[in-house]
Amino acid sequence: MSHEGTFKKVGKSGKKMYGPKKLLVCGYPEPEQRALLSLLEKNGLSAFPVIFATNGDLQRTLKEVLDSDDSQGQGEVSDMKRAVIMSGFTQKELHILMTAYRGSDLPPQLWATLTPISENWSVADLLAELAAEAEAVKKQRK
């Protein structure tokens, strides 16, 4: 599954991006789930419901998983790639989260924002696309 040209630079406006106000978190062990929730709280982003994707969510669409309740999947094991998918964030909130994350002790991960196209992708397909994009960027930098 290739979706060339889907990567776009995000500005810093207060304009709300696509989707319901939620955060979908993939591949985090339970201690890091707590660390991420703490990071959100410290940076004024605790109003965002957080859903922790589980292995059972891999074939579900992002839209289906984002329809889950706040804290769904918290404490459960996830073998998938580490990623955060932001939905309904403003561009400013996105930058707050990413800057705070870079300053934390949490390991590197993949990042995405929900789009009208990606909401119909399975979690597995999105994670594969994000990994391919990250690899392409890595090769460009060499």
N, CA, C and O atoms as a MOPAC input file, in Angstrom:
PM7 MOZYME 1SCF
protein

 N      0.85500 1    -1.18300 1     0.00000 1
 C      0.00000 1     0.00000 1     0.00000 1
 C      0.88800 1     1.22900 1     0.00000 1
 O      1.58800 1     1.48700 1     0.97900 1
 N      0.87000 1     1.97100 1    -1.05900 1
 C      1.69400 1     3.16600 1    -1.13500 1
 C      0.81400 1     4.38200 1    -1.35900 1
 O     -0.08000 1     4.38000 1    -2.20500 1
 N      1.08100 1     5.39400 1    -0.60000 1
 C      0.31500 1     6.64300 1    -0.68200 1
 C      1.29100 1     7.78500 1    -0.82300 1
 O      1.34100 1     8.67600 1     0.02500 1
 N      2.05800 1     7.76400 1    -1.87700 1
 C      3.08000 1     8.78700 1    -2.11600 1
 C      2.48400 1    10.19200 1    -1.98700 1
 O      1.35200 1    10.44700 1    -2.39900 1
 N      3.26700 1    11.08300 1    -1.41300 1
 C      2.85900 1    12.47400 1    -1.34800 1
 C      1.87100 1    12.78200 1    -0.24400 1
 O      1.22100 1    13.82600 1    -0.28800 1
 N      1.73300 1    11.90000 1     0.75800 1
 C      0.77000 1    12.15800 1     1.81600 1
 C      1.37000 1    12.98800 1     2.94600 1
 O      0.63300 1    13.48200 1     3.79900 1
 N      2.69100 1    13.15100 1     2.97000 1
 C      3.34800 1    13.89200 1     4.03800 1
 C      3.28800 1    15.38400 1     3.74100 1
 O      3.69000 1    15.84000 1     2.67100 1
 N      2.76800 1    16.14700 1     4.73000 1
 C      2.70000 1    17.60100 1     4.56300 1
 C      3.21300 1    18.26800 1     5.83100 1
 O      2.97800 1    17.78300 1     6.93800 1
 N      3.90800 1    19.37100 1     5.66500 1
 C      4.38500 1    20.15100 1     6.79500 1
 C      3.19900 1    20.85300 1     7.44900 1
 O      2.31200 1    21.36400 1     6.76500 1
 N      3.19400 1    20.87200 1     8.77000 1
 C      2.10400 1    21.48300 1     9.52600 1
 C      2.52500 1    22.85700 1    10.00600 1
 O      3.63800 1    23.03400 1    10.50100 1
 N      1.64000 1    23.82900 1     9.86200 1
 C      1.90400 1    25.18700 1    10.32900 1
 C      1.73900 1    25.29600 1    11.84100 1
 O      1.81900 1    24.29500 1    12.55200 1
 N      1.51100 1    26.50500 1    12.32800 1
 C      1.38000 1    26.71900 1    13.77600 1
 C      0.13600 1    27.52600 1    14.12500 1
 O      0.13300 1    28.25900 1    15.11500 1
 N     -0.91200 1    27.40300 1    13.33100 1
 C     -2.12200 1    28.19500 1    13.57300 1
 C     -2.99300 1    27.55800 1    14.65800 1
 O     -2.73000 1    26.44800 1    15.12000 1
 N     -4.01200 1    28.27500 1    15.04000 1
 C     -4.98800 1    27.76600 1    15.99400 1
 C     -6.12100 1    27.02900 1    15.30200 1
 O     -7.11000 1    26.66500 1    15.94000 1
 N     -5.98300 1    26.80800 1    14.00600 1
 C     -7.02200 1    26.13200 1    13.24300 1
 C     -7.05900 1    24.64600 1    13.61600 1
 O     -6.02600 1    23.97600 1    13.64500 1
 N     -8.26300 1    24.14400 1    13.90100 1
 C     -8.44000 1    22.74200 1    14.26100 1
 C     -8.25500 1    21.87300 1    13.02000 1
 O     -8.79500 1    22.15900 1    11.95200 1
 N     -7.48700 1    20.81600 1    13.18800 1
 C     -7.28600 1    19.87500 1    12.09600 1
 C     -8.42200 1    18.85400 1    12.08400 1
 O     -9.29400 1    18.88300 1    12.95300 1
 N     -8.41200 1    17.96800 1    11.12100 1
 C     -9.49800 1    17.02700 1    10.86700 1
 C     -9.71000 1    16.04300 1    12.02600 1
 O     -8.76000 1    15.61700 1    12.68400 1
 N    -10.96800 1    15.70000 1    12.25100 1
 C    -11.33600 1    14.59600 1    13.13600 1
 C    -11.78400 1    15.00000 1    14.51700 1
 O    -11.70000 1    16.16400 1    14.90800 1
 N    -12.27200 1    13.98900 1    15.26400 1
 C    -12.69300 1    14.23000 1    16.64500 1
 C    -11.46600 1    14.49300 1    17.51300 1
 O    -10.37400 1    14.01000 1    17.21400 1
 N    -11.64500 1    15.23800 1    18.55900 1
 C    -10.54900 1    15.60000 1    19.45600 1
 C    -10.13200 1    14.36600 1    20.26200 1
 O    -10.69300 1    14.08100 1    21.32000 1
 N     -9.13400 1    13.63900 1    19.73900 1
 C     -8.65700 1    12.40800 1    20.38700 1
 C     -7.20700 1    12.14700 1    20.00900 1
 O     -6.67200 1    12.71800 1    19.05800 1
 N     -6.59300 1    11.26700 1    20.78300 1
 C     -5.22100 1    10.84400 1    20.54800 1
 C     -5.21300 1     9.31900 1    20.51600 1
 O     -5.67800 1     8.67500 1    21.45600 1
 N     -4.69200 1     8.74700 1    19.44700 1
 C     -4.58000 1     7.29000 1    19.32700 1
 C     -3.11600 1     6.91400 1    19.49900 1
 O     -2.26000 1     7.37900 1    18.74700 1
 N     -2.83100 1     6.08000 1    20.47900 1
 C     -1.46400 1     5.72100 1    20.85100 1
 C     -1.24400 1     4.23700 1    20.55600 1
 O     -2.02800 1     3.39000 1    20.98500 1
 N     -0.18500 1     3.93100 1    19.83100 1
 C      0.11700 1     2.55500 1    19.42900 1
 C      1.47500 1     2.12500 1    19.96600 1
 O      2.42700 1     2.90500 1    19.95500 1
 N      1.56400 1     0.87500 1    20.44100 1
 C      2.84500 1     0.26600 1    20.76400 1
 C      3.50300 1     0.70200 1    22.05800 1
 O      4.71200 1     0.53400 1    22.21700 1
 N      2.74700 1     1.25100 1    22.97700 1
 C      3.32200 1     1.69400 1    24.25000 1
 C      3.11900 1     0.64500 1    25.33900 1
 O      1.99500 1     0.19000 1    25.55000 1
 N      4.20100 1     0.24900 1    26.04500 1
 C      4.01000 1    -0.57100 1    27.23900 1
 C      3.36500 1     0.28300 1    28.34000 1
 O      3.40700 1     1.51300 1    28.29300 1
 N      2.78500 1    -0.37400 1    29.30400 1
 C      2.00300 1     0.32000 1    30.33800 1
 C      2.77000 1     1.44200 1    31.05500 1
 O      2.19100 1     2.51300 1    31.23700 1
 N      4.02300 1     1.27300 1    31.47000 1
 C      4.71700 1     2.38400 1    32.14700 1
 C      4.84300 1     3.62700 1    31.24800 1
 O      4.75900 1     4.75600 1    31.73300 1
 N      5.04200 1     3.41500 1    29.94600 1
 C      5.14700 1     4.55100 1    29.02800 1
 C      3.78700 1     5.16800 1    28.74100 1
 O      3.69700 1     6.35300 1    28.42200 1
 N      2.73500 1     4.37500 1    28.85100 1
 C      1.38400 1     4.94000 1    28.73500 1
 C      1.18500 1     5.98100 1    29.83900 1
 O      0.69600 1     7.08300 1    29.58800 1
 N      1.56500 1     5.61900 1    31.04900 1
 C      1.43100 1     6.55800 1    32.18200 1
 C      2.30200 1     7.78500 1    31.98000 1
 O      1.87700 1     8.90300 1    32.27200 1
 N      3.52400 1     7.58600 1    31.48100 1
 C      4.43400 1     8.71400 1    31.23900 1
 C      3.84600 1     9.66700 1    30.19100 1
 O      3.94200 1    10.88500 1    30.33800 1
 N      3.24300 1     9.11900 1    29.14500 1
 C      2.62700 1     9.96000 1    28.11900 1
 C      1.44500 1    10.73400 1    28.68800 1
 O      1.29200 1    11.92200 1    28.40400 1
 N      0.61100 1    10.08000 1    29.48500 1
 C     -0.53200 1    10.77600 1    30.09900 1
 C     -0.04800 1    11.91500 1    30.99200 1
 O     -0.65700 1    12.98500 1    31.02100 1
 N      1.03900 1    11.68900 1    31.71700 1
 C      1.61900 1    12.72200 1    32.56600 1
 C      2.13800 1    13.88000 1    31.72100 1
 O      1.93600 1    15.04300 1    32.06900 1
 N      2.80100 1    13.56900 1    30.62100 1
 C      3.31500 1    14.59200 1    29.71000 1
 C      2.15900 1    15.44100 1    29.15700 1
 O      2.27600 1    16.66300 1    29.06700 1
 N      1.06000 1    14.80300 1    28.79200 1
 C     -0.11300 1    15.53600 1    28.29700 1
 C     -0.63900 1    16.48500 1    29.36700 1
 O     -0.94800 1    17.64300 1    29.08500 1
 N     -0.73800 1    15.98900 1    30.58800 1
 C     -1.25800 1    16.81300 1    31.68100 1
 C     -0.35100 1    18.01400 1    31.95200 1
 O     -0.83800 1    19.13200 1    32.12400 1
 N      0.95000 1    17.79200 1    31.99000 1
 C      1.91300 1    18.86500 1    32.26500 1
 C      1.91900 1    19.94100 1    31.18700 1
 O      2.33000 1    21.07400 1    31.43800 1
 N      1.46300 1    19.58700 1    29.98400 1
 C      1.51000 1    20.53300 1    28.86800 1
 C      0.14000 1    21.03300 1    28.44700 1
 O     -0.03200 1    21.53400 1    27.33600 1
 N     -0.84000 1    20.89500 1    29.34300 1
 C     -2.16700 1    21.44800 1    29.09100 1
 C     -2.96700 1    20.71900 1    28.02200 1
 O     -3.87000 1    21.30200 1    27.42000 1
 N     -2.64700 1    19.45400 1    27.77900 1
 C     -3.34100 1    18.69400 1    26.74400 1
 C     -4.14100 1    17.51700 1    27.31300 1
 O     -4.49800 1    16.59400 1    26.58100 1
 N     -4.41700 1    17.55400 1    28.60900 1
 C     -5.11500 1    16.42100 1    29.23000 1
 C     -6.60000 1    16.35500 1    28.86300 1
 O     -7.26500 1    15.36900 1    29.18100 1
 N     -7.12800 1    17.38700 1    28.20100 1
 C     -8.54100 1    17.35400 1    27.78600 1
 C     -8.76000 1    16.40200 1    26.60800 1
 O     -9.89800 1    16.04500 1    26.30300 1
 N     -7.67200 1    15.98900 1    25.94400 1
 C     -7.80600 1    15.07500 1    24.81800 1
 C     -8.04800 1    13.65500 1    25.32100 1
 O     -7.23700 1    13.14100 1    26.09200 1
 N     -9.13500 1    13.00500 1    24.91100 1
 C     -9.29100 1    11.58700 1    25.22500 1
 C     -8.15900 1    10.80800 1    24.56200 1
 O     -7.77700 1    11.10800 1    23.43100 1
 N     -7.62000 1     9.81000 1    25.26300 1
 C     -6.50800 1     9.01000 1    24.75900 1
 C     -6.96000 1     7.55700 1    24.65100 1
 O     -7.46600 1     6.97500 1    25.61100 1
 N     -6.76800 1     6.98900 1    23.47300 1
 C     -7.09000 1     5.59000 1    23.21700 1
 C     -5.78200 1     4.86600 1    22.96100 1
 O     -4.96200 1     5.31300 1    22.15900 1
 N     -5.58900 1     3.74600 1    23.64500 1
 C     -4.38100 1     2.94400 1    23.46500 1
 C     -4.74200 1     1.74200 1    22.59500 1
 O     -5.46300 1     0.84200 1    23.02600 1
 N     -4.22900 1     1.74300 1    21.36300 1
 C     -4.53600 1     0.65400 1    20.43200 1
 C     -3.94100 1    -0.65100 1    20.95300 1
 O     -2.83500 1    -0.68100 1    21.49300 1
 N     -4.69300 1    -1.71000 1    20.77800 1
 C     -4.23100 1    -3.03900 1    21.17600 1
 C     -4.00500 1    -3.88400 1    19.92000 1
 O     -4.38200 1    -3.48200 1    18.81900 1
 N     -3.39400 1    -5.04400 1    20.09200 1
 C     -3.15300 1    -5.92600 1    18.95300 1
 C     -4.45200 1    -6.25600 1    18.22200 1
 O     -4.43800 1    -6.46700 1    17.00900 1
 N     -5.56100 1    -6.30300 1    18.93200 1
 C     -6.85300 1    -6.58900 1    18.32600 1
 C     -7.37500 1    -5.46900 1    17.43400 1
 O     -8.34000 1    -5.65900 1    16.69500 1
 N     -6.73700 1    -4.30200 1    17.50300 1
 C     -7.17300 1    -3.15200 1    16.69700 1
 C     -6.45800 1    -3.05900 1    15.34500 1
 O     -6.81600 1    -2.21200 1    14.52700 1
 N     -5.47700 1    -3.89000 1    15.09700 1
 C     -4.64200 1    -3.74800 1    13.89700 1
 C     -5.43100 1    -3.73800 1    12.59400 1
 O     -5.08000 1    -2.99600 1    11.67700 1
 N     -6.47900 1    -4.53400 1    12.48800 1
 C     -7.23900 1    -4.59800 1    11.23700 1
 C     -8.45700 1    -3.67600 1    11.24200 1
 O     -9.18400 1    -3.61200 1    10.25000 1
 N     -8.68400 1    -2.97400 1    12.32700 1
 C     -9.79200 1    -2.00700 1    12.39400 1
 C     -9.35200 1    -0.69800 1    11.75200 1
 O     -8.16200 1    -0.38400 1    11.72500 1
 N    -10.31600 1     0.06800 1    11.23500 1
 C     -9.97300 1     1.36800 1    10.66500 1
 C     -9.68200 1     2.35400 1    11.78700 1
 O    -10.11700 1     2.17500 1    12.92500 1
 N     -8.93200 1     3.40600 1    11.43800 1
 C     -8.65500 1     4.45400 1    12.42000 1
 C     -9.96500 1     5.03700 1    12.94100 1
 O    -10.10000 1     5.29700 1    14.13700 1
 N    -10.92900 1     5.24200 1    12.04600 1
 C    -12.22700 1     5.78700 1    12.44900 1
 C    -12.88100 1     4.89700 1    13.50000 1
 O    -13.40000 1     5.39400 1    14.50000 1
 N    -12.86000 1     3.58900 1    13.28100 1
 C    -13.45700 1     2.65700 1    14.24200 1
 C    -12.75200 1     2.72800 1    15.59200 1
 O    -13.40200 1     2.78000 1    16.63600 1
 N    -11.43800 1     2.73100 1    15.56800 1
 C    -10.68600 1     2.75000 1    16.82800 1
 C    -10.88500 1     4.08500 1    17.53700 1
 O    -11.00600 1     4.12000 1    18.76200 1
 N    -10.92100 1     5.18200 1    16.78600 1
 C    -11.11700 1     6.49800 1    17.40000 1
 C    -12.52800 1     6.67600 1    17.96800 1
 O    -12.76700 1     7.58800 1    18.75900 1
 N    -13.44600 1     5.82300 1    17.57500 1
 C    -14.78900 1     5.85400 1    18.17200 1
 C    -14.82000 1     5.21600 1    19.55400 1
 O    -15.85300 1     5.24400 1    20.22300 1
 N    -13.70800 1     4.64300 1    19.98900 1
 C    -13.60700 1     4.01100 1    21.30400 1
 C    -13.65200 1     5.07300 1    22.40900 1
 O    -13.42800 1     6.25900 1    22.16600 1
 N    -13.94300 1     4.61600 1    23.60800 1
 C    -14.00000 1     5.50400 1    24.76500 1
 C    -12.60900 1     5.89100 1    25.24100 1
 O    -11.63400 1     5.18500 1    24.98500 1
 N    -12.52800 1     7.02200 1    25.93900 1
 C    -11.28300 1     7.48600 1    26.54800 1
 C    -10.69000 1     6.36500 1    27.39400 1
 O    -11.41900 1     5.66200 1    28.09400 1
 N     -9.39800 1     6.20000 1    27.33400 1
 C     -8.61500 1     5.22000 1    28.09500 1
 C     -8.79900 1     3.78600 1    27.62000 1
 O     -8.25000 1     2.86800 1    28.23000 1
 N     -9.56300 1     3.56700 1    26.54000 1
 C     -9.72200 1     2.21400 1    25.99700 1
 C     -8.34300 1     1.63300 1    25.71500 1
 O     -7.49700 1     2.31000 1    25.13000 1
 N     -8.10500 1     0.39400 1    26.12100 1
 C     -6.84200 1    -0.28300 1    25.86700 1
 C     -5.72800 1     0.04400 1    26.84100 1
 O     -4.65200 1    -0.55000 1    26.76600 1
 N     -5.96300 1     0.98000 1    27.75700 1
 C     -4.90300 1     1.35600 1    28.69400 1
 C     -4.52600 1     0.15200 1    29.54400 1
 O     -5.39500 1    -0.55600 1    30.05300 1
 N     -3.22300 1    -0.07700 1    29.69400 1
 C     -2.71800 1    -1.18200 1    30.49600 1
 C     -2.60500 1    -2.49200 1    29.72800 1
 O     -2.06500 1    -3.46500 1    30.25400 1
 N     -3.10400 1    -2.53700 1    28.49100 1
 C     -3.02900 1    -3.76300 1    27.69900 1
 C     -1.73900 1    -3.79100 1    26.88000 1
 O     -1.17000 1    -2.74700 1    26.56500 1
 N     -1.29300 1    -4.98300 1    26.54600 1
 C     -0.07300 1    -5.18100 1    25.77700 1
 C     -0.32100 1    -4.86700 1    24.30600 1
 O     -1.37600 1    -5.18200 1    23.75600 1
 N      0.66200 1    -4.24500 1    23.69000 1
 C      0.59900 1    -3.92800 1    22.25900 1
 C      1.95900 1    -4.18900 1    21.63000 1
 O      2.96500 1    -3.62200 1    22.05400 1
 N      1.98600 1    -5.05500 1    20.61000 1
 C      3.24200 1    -5.40100 1    19.93400 1
 C      3.50400 1    -4.54600 1    18.70800 1
 O      4.49800 1    -4.75900 1    18.01400 1
 N      2.63800 1    -3.58600 1    18.42400 1
 C      2.77300 1    -2.81900 1    17.18300 1
 C      3.84900 1    -1.74800 1    17.28400 1
 O      4.37200 1    -1.47200 1    18.36400 1
 N      4.17200 1    -1.14900 1    16.14000 1
 C      5.14900 1    -0.05300 1    16.09900 1
 C      4.64900 1     1.09900 1    16.96500 1
 O      3.44600 1     1.33000 1    17.08800 1
 N      5.59400 1     1.81100 1    17.55900 1
 C      5.25600 1     2.96800 1    18.39500 1
 C      4.80400 1     4.11500 1    17.51200 1
 O      5.50800 1     4.50500 1    16.58100 1
 N      3.63200 1     4.65300 1    17.80400 1
 C      3.12400 1     5.78400 1    17.02900 1
 C      2.05300 1     6.51800 1    17.81500 1
 O      1.38600 1     5.95600 1    18.68300 1
 N      1.91200 1     7.79300 1    17.48000 1
 C      0.81200 1     8.59900 1    18.00000 1
 C      0.10200 1     9.21300 1    16.80100 1
 O      0.72800 1     9.83300 1    15.94100 1
 N     -1.20600 1     9.03300 1    16.75800 1
 C     -2.03200 1     9.61600 1    15.70400 1
 C     -2.90500 1    10.67200 1    16.36800 1
 O     -3.71300 1    10.37000 1    17.24700 1
 N     -2.72900 1    11.90700 1    15.93400 1
 C     -3.45100 1    13.03400 1    16.52100 1
 C     -4.68100 1    13.34700 1    15.67400 1
 O     -4.61200 1    13.41500 1    14.44700 1
 N     -5.79400 1    13.53300 1    16.35300 1
 C     -7.05400 1    13.82500 1    15.67400 1
 C     -7.69600 1    15.03300 1    16.34500 1
 O     -7.83700 1    15.07600 1    17.56800 1
 N     -8.08200 1    16.01000 1    15.53400 1
 C     -8.76800 1    17.17600 1    16.07200 1
 C     -7.88900 1    18.16600 1    16.81600 1
 O     -8.40100 1    19.08100 1    17.46100 1
 N     -6.59400 1    18.00000 1    16.73900 1
 C     -5.66200 1    18.94500 1    17.35800 1
 C     -5.62600 1    20.23000 1    16.53800 1
 O     -5.89700 1    20.21500 1    15.33700 1
 N     -5.29500 1    21.32700 1    17.18500 1
 C     -4.92300 1    22.50800 1    16.41000 1
 C     -3.45700 1    22.32800 1    16.04000 1
 O     -2.75200 1    21.51500 1    16.63800 1
 N     -3.00700 1    23.08300 1    15.06100 1
 C     -1.59700 1    22.99400 1    14.68800 1
 C     -0.71800 1    23.38700 1    15.87300 1
 O      0.34100 1    22.79800 1    16.08700 1
 N     -1.15700 1    24.37500 1    16.63400 1
 C     -0.40700 1    24.82000 1    17.80900 1
 C     -0.30200 1    23.70000 1    18.84500 1
 O      0.77200 1    23.47700 1    19.40400 1
 N     -1.40400 1    22.99400 1    19.10700 1
 C     -1.38800 1    21.88300 1    20.06800 1
 C     -0.46400 1    20.76200 1    19.59300 1
 O      0.23700 1    20.14800 1    20.39700 1
 N     -0.46500 1    20.50000 1    18.29400 1
 C      0.41400 1    19.49100 1    17.72400 1
 C      1.86600 1    19.83500 1    18.03800 1
 O      2.63200 1    18.97300 1    18.46800 1
 N      2.24200 1    21.08700 1    17.82700 1
 C      3.62500 1    21.50300 1    18.09300 1
 C      3.95000 1    21.44800 1    19.58500 1
 O      5.06700 1    21.09300 1    19.95900 1
 N      2.99600 1    21.79200 1    20.43200 1
 C      3.21100 1    21.69300 1    21.88600 1
 C      3.52000 1    20.25000 1    22.25600 1
 O      4.48400 1    19.98100 1    22.97200 1
 N      2.70000 1    19.32000 1    21.76700 1
 C      2.89200 1    17.90900 1    22.08900 1
 C      4.23100 1    17.39100 1    21.55400 1
 O      4.97700 1    16.74100 1    22.28800 1
 N      4.53700 1    17.66700 1    20.30700 1
 C      5.76700 1    17.13500 1    19.72700 1
 C      7.01400 1    17.71800 1    20.39000 1
 O      8.00100 1    17.00800 1    20.58300 1
 N      6.97500 1    19.00000 1    20.73800 1
 C      8.11200 1    19.62900 1    21.41900 1
 C      8.29200 1    19.03300 1    22.81100 1
 O      9.41100 1    18.72500 1    23.22000 1
 N      7.18700 1    18.87200 1    23.53700 1
 C      7.26100 1    18.27800 1    24.87900 1
 C      7.76600 1    16.84000 1    24.79800 1
 O      8.56300 1    16.40800 1    25.63100 1
 N      7.30500 1    16.11100 1    23.80300 1
 C      7.72100 1    14.72000 1    23.63500 1
 C      9.22200 1    14.63200 1    23.39200 1
 O      9.91000 1    13.81400 1    24.00200 1
 N      9.72500 1    15.47500 1    22.50100 1
 C     11.17000 1    15.46600 1    22.20900 1
 C     11.98500 1    15.77300 1    23.46600 1
 O     13.11100 1    15.29300 1    23.60200 1
 N     11.43800 1    16.55300 1    24.37300 1
 C     12.14400 1    16.89300 1    25.60300 1
 C     11.96100 1    15.86800 1    26.71400 1
 O     12.50000 1    16.03900 1    27.80700 1
 N     11.21700 1    14.81800 1    26.45100 1
 C     10.95900 1    13.79100 1    27.46000 1
 C     11.94900 1    12.64200 1    27.32200 1
 O     12.79900 1    12.63900 1    26.43000 1
 N     11.82800 1    11.67600 1    28.20900 1
 C     12.67700 1    10.48800 1    28.15800 1
 C     12.03100 1     9.36500 1    27.35300 1
 O     12.56800 1     8.25800 1    27.29600 1
 N     10.88900 1     9.63500 1    26.73200 1
 C     10.21100 1     8.59500 1    25.95800 1
 C     10.98500 1     8.31400 1    24.66300 1
 O     11.57000 1     9.22800 1    24.08100 1
 N     10.99000 1     7.05200 1    24.21000 1
 C     11.74200 1     6.71300 1    22.99300 1
 C     11.11400 1     7.28500 1    21.72800 1
 O      9.93900 1     7.65300 1    21.73400 1
 N     11.87800 1     7.36300 1    20.64700 1
 C     11.34600 1     7.87600 1    19.37800 1
 C     10.14500 1     7.05600 1    18.90600 1
 O      9.99100 1     5.88500 1    19.25400 1
 N      9.31700 1     7.69700 1    18.11800 1
 C      8.12000 1     7.04200 1    17.60700 1
 C      7.72700 1     7.66100 1    16.28400 1
 O      8.33800 1     8.62800 1    15.83100 1
 N      6.70000 1     7.09500 1    15.66400 1
 C      6.12400 1     7.63200 1    14.44300 1
 C      4.99200 1     8.58100 1    14.81500 1
 O      4.33200 1     8.39800 1    15.83700 1
 N      4.77000 1     9.59800 1    13.97900 1
 C      3.73800 1    10.60400 1    14.22800 1
 C      2.81500 1    10.70200 1    13.01300 1
 O      3.25900 1    10.54400 1    11.87600 1
 N      1.54000 1    10.96100 1    13.25900 1
 C      0.59900 1    11.19800 1    12.15900 1
 C     -0.56500 1    12.03700 1    12.66100 1
 O     -0.85900 1    12.08700 1    13.85600 1
 N     -1.21200 1    12.68900 1    11.71500 1
 C     -2.48400 1    13.34700 1    12.00600 1
 C     -3.54700 1    12.65800 1    11.16500 1
 O     -3.28300 1    12.21700 1    10.04700 1
 N     -4.72800 1    12.57300 1    11.70500 1
 C     -5.84200 1    11.95300 1    10.99400 1
 C     -6.24600 1    12.82800 1     9.81700 1
 O     -6.26600 1    14.05400 1     9.92300 1
 N     -6.56800 1    12.18600 1     8.68800 1
 C     -7.06600 1    12.89400 1     7.50700 1
 C     -8.34000 1    12.19500 1     7.03800 1
 O     -8.61700 1    11.07200 1     7.45900 1
 N     -9.11500 1    12.84300 1     6.17600 1
 C    -10.30900 1    12.17800 1     5.64700 1
 C     -9.97200 1    10.88000 1     4.90200 1
 O    -10.80300 1     9.97400 1     4.83900 1
 N     -8.78800 1    10.78300 1     4.35100 1
 C     -8.38200 1     9.55600 1     3.65600 1
 C     -7.89100 1     8.51100 1     4.65300 1
 O     -8.31200 1     7.35600 1     4.59900 1
 N     -7.00000 1     8.91000 1     5.56500 1
 C     -6.39600 1     7.92900 1     6.47700 1
 C     -7.38900 1     7.35400 1     7.47500 1
 O     -7.16000 1     6.26000 1     7.98900 1
 N     -8.47800 1     8.04800 1     7.76800 1
 C     -9.42400 1     7.51300 1     8.75400 1
 C    -10.03600 1     6.18900 1     8.29400 1
 O    -10.55200 1     5.42600 1     9.11100 1
 N     -9.97900 1     5.91600 1     6.99000 1
 C    -10.52200 1     4.66400 1     6.45900 1
 C     -9.46600 1     3.57400 1     6.30900 1
 O     -9.78600 1     2.46300 1     5.88600 1
 N     -8.21200 1     3.87400 1     6.64800 1
 C     -7.14600 1     2.88300 1     6.61800 1
 C     -7.19800 1     2.05100 1     7.89500 1
 O     -7.67200 1     2.51700 1     8.93100 1
 N     -6.71100 1     0.82600 1     7.81100 1
 C     -6.55500 1     0.03000 1     9.02800 1
 C     -5.35800 1     0.58800 1     9.80600 1
 O     -4.48200 1     1.24900 1     9.24800 1
 N     -5.35100 1     0.30200 1    11.09500 1
 C     -4.21300 1     0.71600 1    11.92600 1
 C     -2.92600 1     0.10900 1    11.36000 1
 O     -1.90000 1     0.78500 1    11.29200 1
 N     -2.97700 1    -1.16800 1    10.95200 1
 C     -1.79000 1    -1.83400 1    10.39300 1
 C     -1.29200 1    -1.13000 1     9.13900 1
 O     -0.08700 1    -0.93700 1     8.98000 1
 N     -2.20500 1    -0.74100 1     8.24000 1
 C     -1.79800 1    -0.06000 1     7.01400 1
 C     -1.17800 1     1.30400 1     7.31200 1
 O     -0.18000 1     1.67900 1     6.69600 1
 N     -1.75800 1     2.04000 1     8.24400 1
 C     -1.19000 1     3.34800 1     8.58700 1
 C      0.20800 1     3.17800 1     9.17800 1
 O      1.12700 1     3.90600 1     8.80300 1
 N      0.37900 1     2.23200 1    10.09000 1
 C      1.69000 1     2.03400 1    10.69900 1
 C      2.72900 1     1.63500 1     9.64800 1
 O      3.87600 1     2.07900 1     9.71100 1
 N      2.33200 1     0.80000 1     8.68400 1
 C      3.25600 1     0.41600 1     7.60800 1
 C      3.62000 1     1.63800 1     6.75700 1
 O      4.78100 1     1.80700 1     6.38200 1
 N      2.64700 1     2.47600 1     6.45600 1
 C      2.90500 1     3.68300 1     5.66000 1
 C      3.81200 1     4.65500 1     6.41300 1
 O      4.72400 1     5.23700 1     5.82600 1
 N      3.56500 1     4.83000 1     7.69900 1
 C      4.40000 1     5.72900 1     8.50400 1
 C      5.84200 1     5.22300 1     8.57500 1
 O      6.78600 1     6.01000 1     8.50200 1
 N      6.00400 1     3.91100 1     8.71800 1
 C      7.35500 1     3.33800 1     8.75900 1
 C      8.06700 1     3.54100 1     7.42100 1
 O      9.25800 1     3.84900 1     7.38700 1
 N      7.33100 1     3.36800 1     6.32300 1
 C      7.92900 1     3.57200 1     4.99100 1
 C      8.31300 1     5.03300 1     4.78700 1
 O      9.37700 1     5.31900 1     4.23700 1
 N      7.46400 1     5.96000 1     5.22100 1
 C      7.78100 1     7.38700 1     5.11300 1
 C      9.00400 1     7.73100 1     5.95300 1
 O      9.87200 1     8.48200 1     5.50900 1
 N      9.07700 1     7.18600 1     7.16900 1
 C     10.22100 1     7.45700 1     8.04700 1
 C     11.51200 1     6.94200 1     7.41800 1
 O     12.54700 1     7.60100 1     7.50100 1
 N     11.45800 1     5.77900 1     6.79600 1
 C     12.63000 1     5.20600 1     6.12900 1
 C     13.05000 1     6.07100 1     4.93900 1
 O     14.24100 1     6.28700 1     4.71600 1
 N     12.07900 1     6.56100 1     4.18100 1
 C     12.37200 1     7.41300 1     3.02700 1
 C     13.03600 1     8.71800 1     3.46200 1
 O     13.98300 1     9.17900 1     2.82400 1
 N     12.54300 1     9.31000 1     4.54500 1
 C     13.14100 1    10.54000 1     5.07800 1
 C     14.55700 1    10.26200 1     5.55800 1
 O     15.46200 1    11.06600 1     5.33300 1
 N     14.74700 1     9.14100 1     6.21100 1
 C     16.07400 1     8.75400 1     6.70700 1
 C     17.07300 1     8.62600 1     5.55100 1
 O     18.21300 1     9.07600 1     5.66000 1
 N     16.63800 1     8.00800 1     4.43600 1
 C     17.50200 1     7.84600 1     3.27200 1
 C     17.82300 1     9.19300 1     2.63300 1
 O     18.94400 1     9.39700 1     2.16500 1
 N     16.86500 1    10.11500 1     2.60400 1
 C     17.09500 1    11.44000 1     2.03400 1
 C     18.15900 1    12.20500 1     2.82000 1
 O     18.94000 1    12.96400 1     2.24500 1
 N     18.18300 1    12.00500 1     4.10600 1
 C     19.12400 1    12.74500 1     4.96100 1
 C     20.54900 1    12.24500 1     4.81700 1
 O     21.48300 1    12.94800 1     5.20200 1
 N     20.74200 1    11.05200 1     4.27400 1
 C     22.10100 1    10.48100 1     4.14300 1
 C     22.84100 1    11.04500 1     2.98700 1
 O     23.98700 1    10.66900 1     2.74500 1

